[in-house]
Amino acid sequence: MHAYGRFNTALVSGKGATAVDSEGKEYIDFTSGIGVNSLGYCDEGWTNAVAKQAATLQHISNLYYSPLQTELSKKLCALSGMKRVFLCNSGAEANECAIKIARKYSFDKYGSGRQKIVTLVNSFHGRTVTTLAATGQDVFHNYFFPFTEGFVYAEANNTDSLKSCIDDEVCGIFIELVQGEGGVMPLEQSYVDEIAAVCREKDILLMVDEVQTGVSRTGTFYCYQGYGIEPDIVTSAKGLGGGLPIGACLCSEKAQDVIVPGTHGTTFGGNPIVCAAALEVLSRVAEPDFLKEVNEKGDYIRAELMKIGNVKEVRGKGMMIGIVTEKDNAKEVAAKCLENGLLILTAKNLLRMLPPLTITYDEINKGLSILKNTMEA
């Protein structure tokens, strides 16, 4: 189906942050598959972990225990401070699980009638009918009627707007700490602190969508750790599998017993091969020295970007970077970058960078040189 507005190239191989197309042309990749290839293309440790598990046991039903699932869940809990994990296949699935947990937590404790979830204007939470409804952008609320009910939208960084959405029917507040698809827009610390306070006061679950910001992308293992808050539910995906499909919904002690047999499930979630891949990712990206490098590379990239003509503003955290152009021509620049050997993303009206976390400074400089020449041409 014609579901994607694709760029005119076919990628067939890669190593590190360099991809190669079917004609043998090389590209520096500032996209990592939209934040997925956290260790770059064909990382040796990741490849070995996947190949070894594929030759050992590729899949079992979730009717049985998997030691790899257990190991991955324990690792995620240790790194996040959460108590329980549900493993699934994507960010949208993780967000669906989060929504179900919030509503069932409230139903179990307070009964029916307390099911609304507050999300933010300009947010993006997925492409299922329910996660589209949770997404705070009118452009997505079309065609697929009827959408799932029970979502209201507050303006980001506007405390009055937030408070106007809170009533006795609200069970959760669901936020991205940096709105990725919404244009790489970080939330202000004071606003996040206010959300956390409201949630504590009213027994509303604080839910953080870390699908794009998580797994060291923003310079801490999860972005909320940099904000100093303690969510009740956290969702994760993209970079967690290093290139294989995985999602995770994590919850705190408050919500750890909400999901019971029969209330949620998945066929492929927690697949042994994907768990082996995720364990290899976690064994490296959460190390203090690795996180230090992510922040240093992010700072370096932002500083170099501000030296390029046609760059009006650079924003983001860690290696999640948005570039506002003076000429408001991000899509045109992205297309020309492809011709010149650079893969780069767009979001709204800006350029977006989500490079592999392992990208080298040589690859960074090559990519920035292409971007500079393209933007200043």
LOKOL-140805 format. One line per 5 residues: number of its first residue (from 0); their letters; for each residue x, y, z of C-alpha. Coordinates in Angstrom, 2 decimals, always signed. Example, Ala and Ser with C-alpha at 12.3 -4.5 7.8 and 13.67 -1.06 7.14 Angstrom:
BEGIN
0) as) +12.30 -4.50 +7.80 ~ +13.67 -1.06 +7.14 .
***
This chain:
BEGIN
0) mhayg) +0.00 +0.00 +0.00 ~ +1.09 +3.56 -0.63 ~ +1.41 +4.29 +3.09 ~ +4.73 +6.15 +3.06 ~ +6.11 +9.22 +1.31 .
5) rfnta) +9.45 +7.58 +0.61 ~ +12.72 +9.14 -0.47 ~ +13.98 +7.81 -3.79 ~ +16.67 +5.40 -2.62 ~ +16.82 +1.73 -1.63 .
10) lvsgk) +19.15 +0.97 +1.27 ~ +20.70 -2.51 +1.28 ~ +23.56 -2.53 +3.80 ~ +25.26 -0.48 +6.48 ~ +27.95 -0.28 +9.12 .
15) gatav) +28.08 +2.15 +12.01 ~ +26.36 +5.34 +10.90 ~ +27.01 +4.73 +7.19 ~ +24.37 +3.20 +4.92 ~ +24.77 +1.94 +1.35 .
20) dsegk) +22.08 +1.89 -1.33 ~ +21.41 -0.58 -4.15 ~ +23.63 +1.44 -6.48 ~ +26.60 +1.37 -4.09 ~ +26.22 +5.01 -2.98 .
25) eyidf) +27.11 +5.72 +0.66 ~ +25.17 +7.96 +3.06 ~ +25.93 +9.29 +6.51 ~ +22.85 +8.43 +8.54 ~ +21.55 +11.04 +10.98 .
30) tsgig) +18.24 +9.12 +11.37 ~ +19.07 +5.65 +12.79 ~ +15.76 +4.36 +11.40 ~ +13.89 +7.14 +13.29 ~ +15.78 +6.58 +16.52 .
35) vnslg) +15.83 +2.77 +16.38 ~ +19.38 +1.72 +15.47 ~ +20.85 +2.91 +18.75 ~ +24.12 +1.02 +18.18 ~ +24.23 +1.84 +14.47 .
40) ycdeg) +24.13 -0.61 +11.59 ~ +25.34 -4.18 +12.12 ~ +27.13 -3.62 +15.41 ~ +29.25 -6.71 +16.07 ~ +28.06 -7.37 +19.63 .
45) wtnav) +24.41 -6.85 +18.69 ~ +24.70 -9.04 +15.59 ~ +26.35 -11.85 +17.55 ~ +23.71 -11.73 +20.28 ~ +20.88 -11.92 +17.73 .
50) akqaa) +22.51 -14.69 +15.67 ~ +23.30 -16.79 +18.74 ~ +19.73 -16.58 +20.03 ~ +18.25 -17.24 +16.56 ~ +20.23 -20.48 +16.47 .
55) tlqhi) +19.10 -21.42 +19.99 ~ +15.37 -20.63 +20.33 ~ +13.54 -18.15 +18.13 ~ +10.08 -18.00 +19.71 ~ +7.93 -19.42 +22.48 .
60) snlyy) +4.45 -18.62 +23.64 ~ +3.99 -16.35 +26.63 ~ +2.25 -19.30 +28.26 ~ +5.76 -20.31 +29.32 ~ +8.58 -18.52 +31.14 .
65) splqt) +11.53 -17.17 +29.20 ~ +14.76 -16.54 +31.14 ~ +15.66 -13.82 +28.63 ~ +12.38 -12.00 +29.29 ~ +13.07 -12.19 +33.01 .
70) elskk) +16.61 -10.90 +32.61 ~ +15.51 -8.03 +30.37 ~ +12.67 -7.06 +32.71 ~ +14.96 -7.07 +35.75 ~ +17.49 -4.93 +33.87 .
75) lcals) +14.85 -2.41 +32.80 ~ +13.50 -2.18 +36.35 ~ +17.00 -1.69 +37.76 ~ +17.81 +1.07 +35.27 ~ +14.46 +2.85 +35.56 .
80) gmkrv) +13.43 +2.38 +39.18 ~ +10.15 +0.81 +38.04 ~ +8.70 -2.43 +39.50 ~ +7.05 -4.30 +36.62 ~ +7.40 -4.54 +32.83 .
85) flcns) +5.04 -5.66 +30.06 ~ +6.93 -6.46 +26.85 ~ +5.24 -5.90 +23.49 ~ +6.20 -5.06 +19.91 ~ +6.06 -1.29 +19.40 .
90) gaean) +5.67 +2.12 +20.94 ~ +1.99 +2.29 +20.05 ~ +1.39 -1.06 +21.77 ~ +3.30 +0.11 +24.84 ~ +1.14 +3.24 +24.93 .
95) ecaik) -2.05 +1.18 +24.57 ~ -0.91 -0.85 +27.58 ~ -0.22 +2.34 +29.54 ~ -3.72 +3.65 +28.81 ~ -5.29 +0.37 +29.90 .
100) iarky) -3.28 +0.33 +33.13 ~ -4.28 +3.90 +34.01 ~ -7.96 +3.23 +33.41 ~ -8.02 -0.11 +35.22 ~ -6.05 +1.29 +38.17 .
105) sfdky) -8.70 +3.95 +38.59 ~ -11.59 +1.51 +38.02 ~ -10.20 -0.94 +40.58 ~ -9.80 +1.79 +43.19 ~ -12.65 +4.22 +42.48 .
110) gsgrq) -15.11 +2.38 +40.25 ~ -16.47 +3.54 +36.89 ~ -16.59 +7.15 +35.67 ~ -12.92 +8.04 +36.22 ~ -11.35 +7.25 +32.86 .
115) kivtl) -10.18 +10.48 +31.18 ~ -6.53 +10.93 +30.30 ~ -4.95 +14.33 +29.75 ~ -2.37 +14.51 +26.95 ~ -0.67 +17.55 +25.46 .
120) vnsfh) -1.40 +19.61 +22.38 ~ +1.22 +18.80 +19.73 ~ +1.89 +15.34 +21.19 ~ +2.22 +12.10 +19.26 ~ +1.53 +8.69 +20.83 .
125) grtvt) +1.02 +6.29 +17.91 ~ -1.15 +5.27 +14.96 ~ -3.70 +2.86 +16.41 ~ -7.22 +4.26 +16.75 ~ -6.72 +4.77 +20.49 .
130) tlaat) -3.21 +6.23 +20.37 ~ -4.30 +8.57 +17.56 ~ -7.06 +9.76 +19.90 ~ -4.43 +10.28 +22.58 ~ -2.33 +12.32 +20.14 .
135) gqdvf) -2.97 +16.03 +20.65 ~ -2.93 +17.08 +16.98 ~ -6.17 +17.71 +15.10 ~ -4.63 +16.64 +11.79 ~ -4.60 +13.04 +13.05 .
140) hnyff) -8.24 +13.08 +14.17 ~ -9.77 +12.36 +10.80 ~ -10.92 +9.51 +8.52 ~ -10.98 +6.73 +11.14 ~ -14.14 +7.62 +13.05 .
145) pfteg) -15.21 +6.86 +15.68 ~ -12.06 +7.49 +17.67 ~ -11.64 +6.18 +21.20 ~ -13.19 +8.55 +23.73 ~ -11.74 +9.82 +26.97 .
150) fvyae) -8.87 +12.12 +26.03 ~ -8.50 +15.86 +26.66 ~ -5.62 +18.07 +25.58 ~ -3.67 +20.65 +27.58 ~ -1.24 +23.15 +26.12 .
155) anntd) +2.38 +22.24 +26.77 ~ +4.16 +24.51 +29.27 ~ +0.86 +26.21 +30.19 ~ -0.08 +25.46 +33.80 ~ -3.48 +27.18 +33.57 .
160) slksc) -4.40 +25.04 +30.57 ~ -3.33 +21.91 +32.44 ~ -5.40 +22.74 +35.51 ~ -8.46 +23.51 +33.38 ~ -8.37 +19.92 +32.12 .
165) iddev) -8.32 +18.33 +35.58 ~ -11.59 +17.15 +37.04 ~ -12.93 +14.15 +38.97 ~ -13.01 +12.03 +35.79 ~ -9.25 +12.19 +35.11 .
170) cgifi) -7.20 +9.06 +35.85 ~ -3.91 +9.90 +34.10 ~ -1.71 +12.59 +32.58 ~ +0.32 +11.31 +29.61 ~ +3.28 +13.37 +28.39 .
175) elvqg) +6.36 +13.32 +26.17 ~ +9.13 +15.26 +27.90 ~ +10.46 +16.22 +24.48 ~ +7.75 +16.25 +21.83 ~ +9.50 +14.50 +18.94 .
180) eggvm) +7.06 +14.33 +16.04 ~ +5.65 +17.61 +17.34 ~ +8.89 +19.42 +16.48 ~ +11.51 +18.47 +19.11 ~ +9.92 +20.64 +21.81 .
185) pleqs) +11.23 +20.05 +25.36 ~ +8.89 +20.65 +28.30 ~ +9.91 +23.24 +30.88 ~ +11.08 +21.91 +34.26 ~ +8.55 +24.00 +36.20 .
190) yvdei) +5.69 +22.66 +34.08 ~ +6.79 +19.06 +34.59 ~ +7.08 +19.67 +38.34 ~ +3.52 +21.04 +38.36 ~ +2.22 +17.96 +36.54 .
195) aavcr) +3.95 +15.70 +39.06 ~ +2.47 +17.68 +41.97 ~ -1.08 +17.52 +40.55 ~ -0.75 +13.78 +40.03 ~ +0.42 +13.21 +43.61 .
200) ekdil) -2.32 +15.42 +45.07 ~ -5.21 +13.82 +43.17 ~ -3.99 +10.21 +42.80 ~ -3.74 +10.63 +39.04 ~ -1.18 +8.40 +37.34 .
205) lmvde) +1.80 +10.24 +35.85 ~ +2.50 +8.59 +32.50 ~ +5.61 +9.34 +30.44 ~ +5.95 +8.35 +26.78 ~ +9.67 +7.61 +26.33 .
210) vqtgv) +9.28 +5.85 +22.98 ~ +11.59 +8.35 +21.26 ~ +13.31 +10.05 +24.21 ~ +14.27 +6.88 +26.07 ~ +17.18 +4.42 +26.08 .
215) srtgt) +19.86 +7.11 +26.45 ~ +18.70 +9.23 +23.49 ~ +18.42 +12.44 +25.54 ~ +21.53 +11.92 +27.68 ~ +20.01 +10.07 +30.64 .
220) fycyq) +18.78 +6.49 +30.33 ~ +15.21 +7.73 +30.43 ~ +14.48 +11.40 +29.89 ~ +12.38 +11.68 +33.09 ~ +15.51 +10.91 +35.12 .
225) gygie) +16.96 +14.18 +33.90 ~ +13.83 +15.99 +35.11 ~ +14.01 +14.40 +38.57 ~ +10.45 +13.03 +38.57 ~ +9.10 +9.58 +39.43 .
230) pdivt) +6.40 +8.48 +36.95 ~ +3.83 +5.79 +37.62 ~ +3.96 +4.46 +34.06 ~ +6.73 +4.70 +31.44 ~ +6.60 +3.48 +27.84 .
235) sakgl) +9.63 +2.55 +25.78 ~ +10.40 +1.22 +22.28 ~ +12.49 +2.40 +19.27 ~ +16.13 +2.27 +20.42 ~ +15.47 -0.47 +22.98 .
240) ggglp) +15.82 -3.30 +20.44 ~ +18.64 -1.75 +18.44 ~ +16.81 -2.55 +15.19 ~ +14.31 -5.27 +16.11 ~ +10.68 -4.52 +17.05 .
245) igacl) +10.10 -4.24 +20.77 ~ +8.01 -2.14 +23.12 ~ +7.90 -2.03 +26.90 ~ +5.41 -0.60 +29.36 ~ +6.92 -0.14 +32.81 .
250) cseka) +5.04 +0.71 +35.97 ~ +5.81 +1.73 +39.54 ~ +4.82 -0.07 +42.71 ~ +1.51 +1.83 +42.72 ~ +0.37 +0.16 +39.49 .
255) qdviv) +2.34 -3.08 +39.62 ~ -0.67 -5.35 +40.27 ~ -3.17 -3.77 +37.87 ~ -2.59 -6.15 +34.95 ~ -3.60 -9.73 +35.76 .
260) pgthg) -4.05 -12.79 +33.51 ~ -6.84 -12.17 +31.02 ~ -6.66 -8.36 +31.01 ~ -3.79 -7.91 +28.52 ~ -1.48 -9.98 +26.35 .
265) ttfgg) +0.52 -10.40 +23.15 ~ +1.71 -13.21 +20.89 ~ +5.12 -11.87 +19.93 ~ +5.96 -9.56 +22.84 ~ +9.13 -10.54 +24.67 .
270) npivc) +10.30 -12.77 +21.82 ~ +13.65 -14.39 +22.79 ~ +15.57 -12.98 +19.81 ~ +14.33 -9.44 +20.47 ~ +15.12 -9.79 +24.18 .
275) aaale) +18.67 -10.88 +23.34 ~ +19.05 -7.80 +21.14 ~ +17.67 -5.48 +23.83 ~ +19.96 -6.95 +26.49 ~ +22.97 -6.22 +24.30 .
280) vlsrv) +21.76 -2.63 +23.86 ~ +21.21 -2.16 +27.60 ~ +24.60 -3.66 +28.47 ~ +26.19 -0.65 +26.78 ~ +24.00 +2.43 +26.47 .
285) aepdf) +23.28 +2.81 +30.19 ~ +26.93 +2.94 +31.24 ~ +27.98 +6.33 +32.70 ~ +30.81 +6.79 +30.19 ~ +28.45 +6.05 +27.30 .
290) lkevn) +25.88 +8.57 +28.57 ~ +28.66 +11.13 +29.00 ~ +29.60 +10.63 +25.34 ~ +25.97 +11.02 +24.22 ~ +25.80 +14.41 +25.95 .
295) ekgdy) +29.20 +15.49 +24.64 ~ +28.32 +14.50 +21.06 ~ +24.96 +16.25 +21.35 ~ +26.61 +19.44 +22.62 ~ +29.18 +19.28 +19.83 .
300) irael) +26.55 +18.78 +17.12 ~ +24.40 +21.68 +18.40 ~ +27.40 +24.02 +18.56 ~ +28.49 +23.11 +15.03 ~ +24.96 +23.47 +13.66 .
305) mkign) +24.77 +27.07 +14.88 ~ +27.73 +27.88 +12.61 ~ +25.81 +26.85 +9.49 ~ +24.04 +29.41 +7.34 ~ +20.22 +29.13 +7.16 .
310) vkevr) +20.11 +27.72 +10.72 ~ +17.80 +29.85 +12.84 ~ +17.45 +27.73 +16.00 ~ +18.69 +24.42 +17.38 ~ +16.80 +22.66 +20.17 .
315) gkgmm) +16.51 +19.31 +21.90 ~ +18.35 +17.18 +24.45 ~ +21.29 +14.82 +24.07 ~ +21.24 +13.37 +20.56 ~ +17.61 +14.27 +19.86 .
320) igivt) +18.02 +17.47 +17.88 ~ +15.72 +19.80 +15.94 ~ +16.94 +22.45 +13.47 ~ +14.75 +25.40 +12.53 ~ +15.77 +26.87 +9.18 .
325) ekdna) +15.74 +30.58 +8.34 ~ +14.15 +29.85 +4.97 ~ +11.50 +27.48 +6.39 ~ +12.55 +24.88 +3.81 ~ +13.27 +21.76 +5.88 .
330) kevaa) +11.63 +19.26 +3.52 ~ +13.52 +20.71 +0.55 ~ +16.81 +20.56 +2.48 ~ +16.18 +16.94 +3.52 ~ +15.58 +15.91 -0.09 .
335) kclen) +18.75 +17.65 -1.28 ~ +20.75 +16.12 +1.58 ~ +19.78 +12.68 +0.28 ~ +21.17 +13.56 -3.14 ~ +24.38 +14.72 -1.45 .
340) gllil) +24.84 +11.61 +0.70 ~ +23.13 +12.44 +4.02 ~ +20.02 +10.92 +5.58 ~ +18.15 +13.39 +7.79 ~ +14.59 +13.58 +9.14 .
345) taknl) +11.97 +16.28 +9.33 ~ +9.29 +17.01 +11.94 ~ +6.70 +19.71 +11.42 ~ +8.65 +22.51 +9.70 ~ +12.13 +21.67 +10.97 .
350) lrmlp) +14.96 +19.24 +10.32 ~ +15.36 +16.49 +12.90 ~ +18.44 +14.48 +13.85 ~ +18.35 +11.13 +15.69 ~ +21.77 +9.70 +14.83 .
355) pltit) +23.02 +6.36 +16.16 ~ +24.27 +6.84 +19.70 ~ +27.54 +5.20 +18.62 ~ +28.16 +7.59 +15.72 ~ +31.83 +8.60 +15.51 .
360) ydein) +33.07 +12.18 +15.37 ~ +34.39 +11.45 +11.88 ~ +30.89 +10.44 +10.77 ~ +29.39 +13.44 +12.57 ~ +31.76 +15.83 +10.80 .
365) kglsi) +31.15 +14.24 +7.40 ~ +27.41 +14.54 +7.88 ~ +27.60 +18.12 +9.13 ~ +29.79 +19.06 +6.17 ~ +27.16 +17.70 +3.77 .
370) lkntm) +24.41 +19.51 +5.66 ~ +26.36 +22.79 +5.63 ~ +27.07 +22.57 +1.89 ~ +23.45 +21.73 +1.18 ~ +21.95 +24.48 +3.34 .
375) ea) +24.34 +27.17 +2.17 ~ +24.14 +26.31 -1.53 .
***
